[in-house]
């Protein structure tokens, strides 16, 4: 009985980790993009990896810094933040690599040029870099 419980707890831990790293959300966004492309009768394959990797990059960079609301709303996210930090950083780097490489492989070199400009956008910097010291309290950025 104890062996089965340990196995169940291990599976539960893996599923919680997948949830907290937001692989489920990235899959949902990619599925939504696929459905929209089906409706519009356009090919989704060239863009699907970009949707998936883009979502993971933005989400995991944002989650590197604690959100005080997590203590109340999603306490497990706060409890696991330290354990998942290295995984978040790794996932962010892998996602950025996918964005760059896939853009080049699909002949969209202009996306590679646009990515640094998107990353330098003040709204992105202010929300992803809380150490900047600039407050977004009360603005549309928060």
N, C-alpha and C positions, 0 to 999 in steps of 0.2 A: 504494500500500500504506500509506504514512504517513497519508494522508487517512482511510482506513478505520479505522486504529488510533486516530486522534484522535477519530473519531466514536464508536467503541466505548468509549473512555475517558470521553467526555462522558456517554454513556448510563449507564455504570457509576457515575459521580459523582452523577448525578441519582437513581439507584436507591438508592445508599448514603445520600444526604441524606434521601430519603423514609423509609427505614428508621430512620435516627437521630432524625428528628423524630417517629417513632412513629406515622406515618399508617397503617402496616400493622397495628399493635396496636389502634389505635382502630377500624379496619375489622373486625378479628377480634372485638372486644368487641361492636360493633354487630351483627355477623352472629350472634353467640351470643344476643344479646337478641332478634333477629328470630326465630331458631329456637325459642327458648323461648316466644315469643308465638304462633308457629304451633302448637306443641304444646298450649298452653293455650287456643287459639282466641280470642285477643284481638288487638286492633289494635296493631301495633308502630309505625306512622308517627308518632303523637304523641310517642313517647319516643325514637325512633332518633337524631334530631339531638342530644338531650340526652346519650345514652350516648357518642356520638362526641365531642362537644365537651367533655364532662366528663372523659373519658379524656385527651384532648389537653391540657386545662388542667392537670390534676394532674401528668401525666407531664412536661410541658415546664417547669412551675415547679420540680419536683424536680430536673430535669437542669440547671438554671441553676447549681447548685453541684456541684463535682466529688465524685465518689465514688472513694476511693482504690482500691477493688477494680477499677475500670475499667481501670487501668493494666495489670492482669494478665489480667482476664477478657475485656474488650472494648476493646482498645487503640485501635482506630479511633475509638471514642467520645471518648476522651481527646484524640486528635490533632485531631479536628474540633470540639472544644468551643468554641474561640474563634471559629471561622468561623460556627458555627450560633447563637451567642448572640443576635444580633439577630432571627434567624428564630424562635427559641424565644420570645422576648419578644413578638414580633408575633403568633405563633400562640396564645400564652396570652391576650393581649388579645382576639383574634378569638373564641377559644373562650368566654371569659367573656361577650362580647357575644351570642354565639349562645345561651348558657344563659339570659341575661336576656330577650332578644327572643323566642326560641321559647317560653319559658314564658308570656310575655304573649300571644303570638299563639294559643296553644292553650288559653287560658283558665285556666292554672295559676298565677295571681298569687301563691298561697301559696308556690310555689317561689322566687319572687323574694324573698320575705320570709325564707325559710329559708336562702338562700345565704350571707348575711353571718354567720349563726350557725354554719353548717358551716365557713366560712372561719376563724371565730374559735375553733374547737375546738382545745384545747391540743395534741392529737395531730397535727393538721394543721400548726399553727404551729411546733411543735418540729421536725417533719421537713422542712418547707418553708422554714424560716427558721433556718439554722444559725448566723447571726450573733447569735442571741438569747443565746448563751453558756451556755445550759442544756444539760447533757449528758444524753443518753438512753442512754448506754452501759449495757448490761446490763439495760435495762428492756424491756418489751413494745413500746415505741415504736420500737425499732431492730431 
